[in-house]
Structures are given as C-alpha cells and as structure tokens.
C-alpha cells in the first residue's frame, strides 16, 4: 500500500547554511504536522557542519558525523516506553540500525513539539504514539530521502538505484556505500523532498514496527546512568522541603525558624504561598529543619469535613436529577413502567498517585531568566505559568526534561503546583539553584487526588432479559474546573472526565440517561491513570454482570449480544474469553469474572480468576487480558503497559484509599496508603488483537477493567456484588 503525503509550497524550499527547512503536512480534520528543520547553524563552515560538528537534518532527527542518529522525543519518558516507541517510528522509515539511534528529550518548543491532539507540548491521555505515529514516520522518511539525495549527487547515480538498510546507503551496481554519518553534511544541503514523493512503508515491509526483539531505549534505568531530578547536583545547590498546610484551605499566619536554623546544614527558611520552605545543604537536614519549624496556621477558611459525611452527601445527591450528560429515548418513563428494575449504588474514594519518585524539581533563577530540571509532563503550561509568575517572557524559562519515576497523571498538574513551589523558593535565593523535594508523606497528603465519586444506576429489563433503559447519576468533583482545560473539557456544566465511559456506553440500550452532579470542595483533585474510566468502567461493568445474572445468561454471551455495533469491543472480549478458558471448569474454590471497556480509543477485556480461601478471604490468581490498540508498534511494551495498568488498578481494587477526618488526610506513607506488592500480583497473560487500525494508547486502558472483573468474580463466588471500592475480603 502506497501512502502519499500532500505536497505543500515548503516542499520546494532548499536548505542553506543560514536557513531553516520547514515541512508542513496536514492529515485529518484540524491536525497539522509541523516539522521545523534547522539545517546548519549560522557559524557553519563551507562543509555544512556546525561548530559542534553535527548536522540537524530536522527537528526530530539529528545525524552526527560519528554515525549517531539522535531522535528528539517530544513526550516525557516516565516508564511508559515513549523513548522506544517514538524511536521505532523514526527507525522504520529511516532504515537506521537500532543501536545507532539515541533518543533525547526535546527542548520546550510548542510550535515544533506540540502534542497534535492538544496543540500544546505535553504528555498524557495515552497519546504519545497516537498523535506522533504519522509525524515521526514522515520525519524518518524525509531524512532518508535527503540521505539518498546526497548519495546520488556524490556518486552521480539515479536515486531510484540507491537502497538504504541498517544505517548504510548503497548503490549495488557500482559497489559504493556510505554510512549515515559520512553523508550527513551533504544531506543537510539537500532540498526538502516533495511531500508527494515520500512513500511510507507498507506494513508488510516493516522491520521494526510490530517486532518483538527491540531492546528498550531507556536502559539507563537498569545500569544507573539514567538521570532523574533527584540525580541533579549543581554547584552551591540547596535542597528545599516545604511545610504544607495540614488542611485544605489553611494559610500561614506566621512562623518561627529559630529551632530549624539550629539544625546542622539548614541555611534558611522562607514563606511561599503554599507553606514555609526550609533550605539546607542536603535533603536530610532540610527534613529535620522542617520538623523543627514552628508554623502558625489560620484554619478559619479550611475544609473540616470527613469522608463518611462527604459520601453520605454524595449518595443523597445521587437520588435527585442532575444536569444531563447523555440522553436518548425516554428513560424515566420506561423505568417507571418496567416490571424488572436493577438498582445499584457505587462508592469510590479519593486515590493518591503514589509514584515511586515523589514530586521534585530543580530551579535556578538569575539575571538571564529561569532554568528548570524536572520530569516535565506539561512543558507548554509549566513554562507559561512560571513565566507569568516571574514576569518573564516564556523564552526566558528554560526547561530541561528528565526521566520521571512514574506520574500516572500527577506531574501533569494544570496549576503547575510543585514546579511553581520550586520557582517561588528559588526566586528568594536568586542565583542559587534549589532542589525542591517532596517526601512520601508530602506526596500522600499533598492533594491532587483522583476524585471521590458516588454512582447510582437503575436499569430495566425486557421480557428477554435485555436492557430497556439505563439511568446513571454520577456525583463528584470536577477535574477541569478552574484550570486551563476548562474551556474545552466542560460543556454545559458537564466535565467530560467525570462521565467518560458512561455517557458513551457501548452496550445497546434504547433508553439511556446519564446525569452529573458536580460538587465543589476544597480538596484538590486531578487526573489519575485512566481518569473517569477508573470509576465508570467499574459501575457499568458490574451492572452489566448483574443484568446478565438477572436474565439467566452467561456474562460473556450477554455482553456480546449487546455489542453487535461495536466489533472492537467484541473482538477483545472474544479473544479474552478464548484465552482464559471462559466457561470451562476451574479448580475448586476458583471463580472467573469478566469486564471489557474502551478508553483512549483502545479496547481492553480482562478475565480475573480468584481463589476463595477457607477463612473467607480471596486472592487474585490470574488475569487474562486482551487489548486492541490498533497497530502494535512495540508488542513487548504493550504487554508491559497492560501488566502495569492491571497492577496499578489492583491497588485501587483491593486496598488503596485516601480518607479525611476533620479535614485532614489520614494516610501518610505506604504503611497506611497501601498499594499492591509482589505478593499480591497475579499471573498476568496479555494477548494483542491483530489490527491494521491507527495505533492508540496503552498507558492507561489496562487499568479500568481489572476492578470490575475482580468484583464480578467475587459475585460468581458469593452471589453478591460489592459496589464499594476498595473491595472487602482481599488477603493482604
């Protein structure tokens, strides 16, 4: 299959030693691929190489004379595999050698490195591969064409007679060949190829995409060479730890740092809007100084509520009609007349992100501007927020993006909370670099949680046991409200992140109504791995199981009957049923539960096998997973992300919750905010649905189905569904 790219006026531009090459390609409604390609620096010699001896073929590929192909990665590598995935796309079309490819985080440059789904530079929503799939392939194909052009001119042969393989450009008839590095300087002076001449590979010719044997490109994490924020050491650097308010809404009225300053290594204490920071020569001294600090708090405007009362209020709200997120048919009338109605109420607690690397950031402010070192997830927003805070133009805020030890949404904070903290501290010690460190306790109690929710679902069945009507009321806080994302994520008062996965229910139900009550509370909230799908998948998949039982039908067969218009849901479900041995006898005390859900345009079905023990506790023994994420760029990474998503969701299903008492978070570290450990991990088996569809995300879609699959397995064992998370009875 020949992929042709629309031509543009830029296709006729020629490189110069002082110029820039620009390639612009439009694909799909509202989607523009902009690839600015700095060819050679202004101080270049006549050979076309810049002062460093490197030649920038374009914004995403830089080929050096030593034959290294540097791939600029516009998305944060936080464990999800973007360094490998995006490099794979370049490698495929460039026909480079895998070991010569070296990924690097791209600088902040929204025009060149924006997320094509958002228009801003940043990572999230399982969008890295999805938004960059064509863009990176075009970049690789462009670089390849320019290398071929350079060889054709040097050897005076036809382009069509030149081949490229494993980083070598060859002309078989004359026996000539050259490495990329040998051709890099000449290639920089080649014209941009006309876009309609770029032929992206037919999938049948892929040598990297879809292959199993690629070594990950972030291997520095296994040998200690990877650089995280905590690894940054700058001359004269101070470490800052912040005393945050004990309640949401509390404010500092005064502080006494005299005891803190007595701690060896402590050099200063400064007030910032979010608390009081202690600066020291090392982290331990800063922590001890913070503990010795005396802070006076004004709690007059603070939140003093508790989780029990909050959930009671949510449940009460769920009994009343609210703003409509989705509606078809006449749900209320059908429910009022139906002979058989299933009604369930669901409850979900606040959840912390619990990243292995808590929040941290290094900031340096001097007369030239501000420089940051950080596992940076929202480059455009953080740069703009910091610039506004300091009264600087955005280009005076330089961000060095480093590896991040997980995020699960936490580092993509719309308010730039911890980044701004680092800057607010550093501006008070201008000229001194400051490393802000959040302890585990700071991170657990620091807010920005997955919101707490209550759902109430009523569903009516017809005489054949099929759903006639479905009414779902969701109560919880808005993630987008009051942020830069509000304008496009909240419509008519409905936060799309609160209702996603429910408002677009895939199952065939003629009468559907989903309502949302948005509650305003001072507790700060934020997206958490798979966002709204964390709770909507649970409620919808448990209700579907309840309906199947009421209809006397097999849970998989029942779902398939309702998914006739959704073949990709059905395909994942059929594959997982086959691979898990659904319907076949299990060992004594073992039970199966199933769930299927679409999120971020990927379709994931899971079967959980649990064992119920003599003491009444249960363990999750095995999870079989099937995923349809379109073209599988890196199958091993897809499996790893499904496994990680299942493990992450297992914590929420079995043990994790944040609770409040008198406005204070009760949990502090992993001893009381528990997460799944190795002993809780089931055997996980992942199967990828073969697909030629465009690739979609895998970082988040593995999480939503696991909790309902476990709950449905428990119901198979006990006959009753638990509808409050975390589930009770897990052997911890």
N, C-alpha and C positions, 0 to 999 in steps of 0.2 A: 504494500500500500504506500503510495507516494503522498507525503504531507507537504503541501505548498504553503508558504507564508506570503501574505500580501506584500507587494512592493511599496516603497514609500520614497519621497524625494531624497531622504537621507541615504538611500542605497547608492546614490551616485557620488557621494562625498568621498574625497580621497584624504588619507592621513597626511599630516605634516608634522615636523618636529615641534611645532608650537601649537598644534591644533588638537581638537578632540573629535573623536568619531562618535556619532550617535546613531543608534539603531532603534527604531520605534516600530513595534508590531502590535496590532490590535487583534485580540481573539475573544470573541464573545461580548455580550452586552456590557458596557461600562468597564471593560477590562482592558487596560493598556499596559503593554510590556515596554518599559523604558530602560534601555541599557546604555549608559554613557560610558564611553570607552577612551580614557586618556591614553593616547598613543605613546608620546615621548615627552619628557619634561623640557622646559624652556632652555635649560642649560646643556642640552644634549650635544654630543659631538656629531660629526657628519655620519657616523656609523648608525645613528638612530638609537643608541643606548643612552639611558640617563646616567646621572652621576653615580648611581648605585650599581650600574651595570645591568639593570633589569629593564624589561620592556613590558609595559602594560598592554596586553592585547585588547582587553576591555575590562569593564567594571567587575566582572565575575571571574576572569581568568588572567593570571599574570604568569608568563613563561620566562624563566630566567636562563641565562647562558649556561648554567650548570645543569640544565635539563629538568629543573623542578617546575612543576605546574602548581602554582598557588591558586587555590579556589577560595574566593571570598564568599563566606557564608553569612547571609543576611539575617538568619534566625539563630536565637540563642540555643546552644547545646547544653541542655540541663539533664541529660541522661536518656532522652528520647530518640537519639540517633540522627539528628539533623546533619552533623558533620559527615556521616557516612552516606545518608540518603541523598543529600544535595550534591555531594561529590560524585556519587554514582551517575547522576544525570549528565554532569559535565563529561565524565569519563566515557560514557556511552557514545556520545556524539563526537567527541574529540578523538576517540580511539587511542586514548592515552594508556600507559602502563599504570596499573593500580598503585604500585609502590612509588611512583614518581609524583603522585598527587598529594598535596599538602593543604588541607583546609585551614582557614583562619577566619575568625570573626570579623565581619565587615565593620568599618567605622560608621558613625552615625551620619547618614546622608539620606534623608527621606526621599528625595527625588529619584535616587538610583536604587535604593534598597527597601522601598516600602513593601509592606505586605499587600499584595494585589487584591486581597479581599477587603482590606480596610482603608487603604490609602495612607496609612502611617507605618513607620518602621516598628516592628514588634512581632512577638511570637505568642501564639495562643490559639485556642479553638481548634486544635489539631489541624492547623492549616499550612504547615511548612511545605510538605510535599505537594499538597493540593494546589497551592497558589503558585508554586515555583516550577512545577513539572515541565511546562512548555517553555517557560522563560529560561531555565537553566539548560535545557536541551538546545534551544536556539543559540545560547551563548557558546556552548561547546561546538555546535556546527559552524558558527561564524569563525571561531578561532581555527578550526580545522581547515576551512576554506581558505583562510588567509595564509596558513602554512603551505597549503598546496600551491597557492598562487606564487608564493615566494620561491618554492622549489621549481615551478615551471619556468619562471623568469631566469633563475640561475642556471638551469640545465638546458634552457631553450627547447622544451618539450611541451606537448599538449597537456593541459590539466587533466583531461579525461584519462590519460595514460598513467596517472600517478595514483598510488594507493597509500593508505595510512593504516598501520596496525601496531598496537602495543608501543606507541610512542616513537615510531620510526616512519618517516616519509620515504617512499621508494618509487623508483622508475625501473621496472623489471627489464625492459628491453635494453637499456644502456647499462644496467647494473649499478646505477647510482642510488645512494640512500643517504639520509641525514636525520639526526635526532631533532626533536622539537627545539632544544636549546641552541643547536647550530643554526637553525633557521629563524630564531626568534627576532633578531634585529631586522632582518629583511622582511619578515612578515609584518612588522609594525608599520612598514611603509606601503603595504598593500591596500588597494581600495576595499572599501566595505563591499562585500558581495551583494548583488541584487537579491533582495529577500526571496523573490520567487525562484531563485536558483538554489536555495537551501533545501536540501532533501533530508528531512529527519528520517531516521531508520524505521524500517518495517519491524514490528515486534519479532518477526521470525529471525531477524538478524541480530537481535540483542545478544551482547556478550557479557554485560554486567547487570542490566535491569532484570530482575526476577531470578537471579542466580543465588545459590546458597553459600558459595565459598569465599565471599568477600570478608576480609578482616576489617573490623571496625576501625574508624579513623580517629577515635578518641582514646586510643590505647594508653595514652599517658596517664590515665586514671589507674592503670594496673601496675605501672612501674614507678609512680611517684613524680613524674615530670609534668603532669597537668597542673596548671596554675588556677587556683581558686582565689576568691577575695581574701580569704584568711592567710594565703601564702604571700600576699604583697607586703614587702618590707621596704620602706623608703627612709632616707636619711632624716633623722630628727623626728620621726613619726611618733605620735601619741595615740593611745588606744582610749576610746570613749565607751562608757557604759551608762545607760540612762535609767534614772528612777522615774518610772511611769506612774500615772495616777492609779490608785487601787480600784477605782470605779470609773465607768464610762461617764464623762461629763465633769469629773472633778478637775479643779485647777489649782496651780501652785499659788499660795499667798506669800510664801517666804521660805527660806531655807538657811540652815547653819552648816557650813562646811568645815568648821574648825576641827572636828574629830576626823573627818575624811582626809584632811590635809596632813594629819599626823601619820597616816599610813605610808610606809616606805614606798616610794615610786609615784605617789599621787602628786600632781603638779597644779591642778586647777579644778574648779567646779563652776559650771555656767548654766544659766537658765535658758531653756528654749521653750517654744510654745507647747510641746508635748511632755515637758517634765524638767528634770535637772540632770545634766550630764557631768560625770566625773571623768577627768582626763588623767591618764597615768602613762608610765613608761612601758607597761605591759598589761595584758588582759587581767591577770590575777589581781594585781594591785588595783586596777580600776573597779573590779568586782568588790574587793574588800572596802574600797573607799565608798562605793555606792552604798554598801551595807551600813557604813558608819555615818552616812549622811543623815541629817535631821531635816525633814521636809514638812512644812505645814500645808495642808490641803483644804481647799474650800469645797465641801461636798453639797452645797446648797442646791446646785443645779444637776447633781449627779443622779444617775439611774439607781434606784434602790430595790428593784424588783427581783423576783426569784423565778426559777424555771417552772415550778409547779403552777404558780398563778398565771404565768405567761401562757402555758399550754392550755390551761382551763379557759382563758380568754380566747385563744385561737379556736378552740373547739366550739365555743359559744358563737363566735363569728361564722363558723362554717355551717351553722344551721340556718343562716339567713342568705338571701340572694345577694349577689355582688356584681360588679362590673363584668361584662361578658367578654371573654377572650375568644371563644369559638362557639358557633351555633349553627345547627341545621335541623330541619324538621320542627316538631312540637314536643319537646322532651317532657315538659311539665305535665301536659295533658296525658301523654302515654303513661307516664309513671303513676298518675292519679287513677288511671283506669285498669292498670295491669293487675293480673291475679298473682303474679310471682315477681317479687322485687327483692334483690340482694342489696344490703346496705352495709357499708364498712367505713370506719374512721381510722385514719393513719396518723402517726405522730413521728416526727423526725427532729432530733436535737441539733444544736449547734455543733459544728465539727471544725477542729483546727487542721491546718495543712500538714503540720508535723514533718516538714522537710528535714532531711538528715543534716543539711547545712542551714542553721538558722539565719535570719536576716543579718546582713553585714554590708558595709560599703566603705570605701576609702575616698576621702575628698581632700583636695588641695586647692586653696583659694589664694591667689596672689594678684599682682598688678596686671597680669596679662589675661586673667579670667579664672575659670574653674575647670579642674580636671577630676574625673571620677574613675574609679576602678570598681567593677561590680559585675555580678552575674546578671546582666542587664536584659530585661524582658520587654520593656516598652520604651525603646530608645527615643522616639519622637516625643512622647508625652513627658517622660522624665526630663529630657533636655529642655523642653518648653517651660515646665514647672520650675526647674532650678533657675533658668534664665530669668523668669519673671520675679522670682524671689530675690535674686541678686541684682536685678535691674540691669542685666546684661543682654546683648544680642545673643540669639541662640548659638551662633557660630563661635562664641567665646566659651561655650560649655562643651568641653571635650569628654567623651565617654569611651572608656576602654572596656569592651565587653569581654568578660572572662567566663570560664566554665562555671556552672551553678550546680550545687549538690541537691538538685530537685527544686521544684517550685509548686507544681500542682495548682497553679494559678496565683500563688501568694506573691510572687515577685512582680506580677503584672498588676500593680496597685494603681487604680486610677488617680489616687491622691498623692502618689509618689511618697508614701509616708516615711519609710525608713531611709530612703535616699535623701529626702528633704531634711530629715533629722541630721544626717551626716553633714550636710551643707550648712545647716544652721549652727552647728557646733564649730565647723571649720572656719566660718566667717568671723568667729570671735577670737580665733588664734591665727589670723591671717599670716600666710607664709609657712605655716606648719602643717604637714599632712596629718590627717586624722583618720584612724580606722574605727568606725562605729561597729561594735559587736553586740548583738542580742544574744543573751543566754537562752537556754532551752526554756527556762521559766518565763523570760520576757516574751518569747515566741508563743508559748502556750496561752499566756494571759493577755497577750497584746491585741487581741481583737482581730477583725477582718476574717471572720469565720464563714463557713458555709451556713446560710441562714437556717434557723429552725422553721419547721413547717407543720401544718396540720392539713390533711386532705379528708374530704367526705365524699364518698362515691355511692351513688344509687344507680342500679341497673335493673331493667325489666327484661324478662324472658318471654318469648312467644311459646306456643304450644310445642314447637320442635326443640325448644331449649336454646334458641339463638337470641342474641340480644336485640331487643326492640328499641330501647332507649338507654342513654348513659348520661348521667348528670354528675359533674365533678366540681367541687368547690375547693379551692386552694387558698390557704391563709399563710402569709409570711411576709418578710421584709423584701424590699426591692434592692437588688444589687446595683442597678444602673442609676437609680435616683440620686440626683445631686452630683453626678460625675460627668465627665466629658462625653460619655457614651449615651447619656440620657436621650438626646435628640433623636437618635436612630434606633434605640433599643426599647423605648417606651412610646407606645402609640395608644391614644385614647385612654390613658391611665393604666395600660396593661404593660408590665415589664415582661418582655418575651422570654427572659431567662427563668421566670417563675413558672411559666406554663408550657415550655417546650417539652415535647414528648407526651403531652396530654392534649393540648389544643389541636395537635395534628395526629390524633390517634389513628393508627394504621388499620385497625380492625374495622370490618364492615358493620357499622351500626347506623341505621337510618335516621335516628333522632339523637343528636349529640349536643350537649351544652356544657361548656367549661367556663367557670367563673373564678374571679380572683379578688380576694380581699388583701390589699397591701397595707401592712401595719408599719407605722413609723415608731422606731425605738432608737435609743442612743447607742445600742450595741452595734459596733461596726461590722459590716459583712462584705463579702467579696466572693467572686467565683472560686469554686473548688472543683477538683478534677471531674469533669463532665457536667458541671454546673446544674441546671434544672433537672437534667436527666437523672441525677442522683436520687431524687425523690419521686419523680413522675414515673420512672420505669418500675419502681417498687409497687406503687399503688395500682398502676394499670395492669401489671403482670400478675399480681396477686388476685385482683378482681377477676381477671380472665380465667384464672385457675378455679376460683370459686364458682364462676358461671359454668365451667366445664363439668365440675362435680355435680352442680345442681341439675345439669342437663343429662347426667349419666354418661358422659362421653370422655374419651381419652384426651388428656391435656394437649398433646401434640396434634392429634387429628382435629380437635376443636379449633385450635389456632389456625391450622391450615385452611379449614373451611371458611374462616373469616379473613384470610389474607390472599384471596384469589386475585385481587387487584394490586397486590404488592409482591411480585415474584422474587425480589431480592430478599425480603424478609423470609419468604417461604423457602428460598434456596438455602439460606443459612440454617433455618430450622430443620429442614430435611437432612442436611449433612450432619448436624449435631446429633439428631436422633439416630441416624445410622451408625455413627462412630461411637456413640455412648452405649449402644445396645439397648436403646429405649424399648420398653415393653418386654424385654427378656428377664427371666428370673434373676434376682440378686441374692447375695449371701444373706443369711438370717440377720435381721436387725438393720439391714441396709435399705435405703429408700432413695428414689430419684425425684428431683424437681427440675422444672424447665422454665426458661424465660428467653424471650427474644425482643430486641429493642434496636431501633435505629437512632444514632446520634452522630452529629457532624458528618452526615451523609455516608456513614458506614453502618453495616448491618451485622449485629453480633447476636448469636444464640448460644446459650450455655445450659448444660445439664449438670446439676450438682448431685453428687452421691454422698449421702450422710450415713453415719452409723450411730444408732441409738444404743447407749450402754445400759447395763443393769441398774445403775444408780439414777437413770433418767436423763443424764447429760448426753450431749451429742457432739460428734466431731465431723468435720467436712473431710471426707476421704479422697474424693477425686472430683475434678471439674473438667468436663469436656467442653471445648469451645470451638465454634465455627465463626469465621469472620469473612465478610465480603467487603473489601475496601478498594474495589477496582483493581487496576494493575498493581501487582505486588512488587514494588520496586526492590525492597530488601526483605525477603521472606523471614530471615532469622530475626531481624529487628521487629517485624510484625508480631512474630511469636513472643518475643521478649516483652513487647509492649502489652500484649494481651495478658501475659503472665503477671506483669507488674500491675496492670489495671485490676486484675482479679484479686491479687494480694492486697492492693490498696482498698478495694471495695470490701474485702473480707474484714478488714479492721472496722469499718463502719457497720457492717452487718452484725458483728459478734461482740464488739467491746467498746468502741470509741464513742465518747460524748463529752461535750462541754456543758456544764451546768452552772447556774448562777444562784447565789444566796445573798440577799441584801445588796444586790448589785455587784457582788464580787465573784469572779471566776473561781471555782472550787478546785480546778485541776492546775498542776504546775509543771509536771515532768512525766516521763514515760511510766512512772510507778502508778500514777493515778489517771493519766490520759493514756490508756493502753492502746497499743497497735499490735497487729498480727506479727508474731515472731516465727522463727523457723519451725518450732514445734506445732504451730497452728496450720502450717502450709500443707495443702492437699497436693496430691499428684495432679498436675495440670497437663492437659493434652490439647494442642491447638491445631486446627485444620483451616486452611485458607481456601475459600471458594474461588476456583479459577474464574477470571473475569478479564474482559477487554475494555471495561469502562474506565473513565478517567480515575486516577488514584485519589483516594480520600484519606481522612485522618485515622490514626490508630493510637495516638497518645491517650485519648480519653474514652473511646467507646467500649473498652473492655470492662470498665467499672460498673456501669448501670445494671447489667443483668444478674450479677452474682448474688446480691442480697435477695431479690425475689426468687431466684432459683433455689436458694437455701430454704427460704420460708415455705416455698411450695413443697420441697422435700420433707420438711418438718410436718406439714399438713398431711402429706401422704402417710406419715408415721402415726400421727396423733388424731387426725380428723379435724383439727382446728388450726386456723391460720393466726399467726402472730402478726399484729399490724403496728407494733411499736418497735422502733429501732433504738438501740441495738437489741437483737433477739435475745430472749432469755433461754438459759439452759445449756449454752455452749460450754464445753470443758476447756477452761482456760488454764 
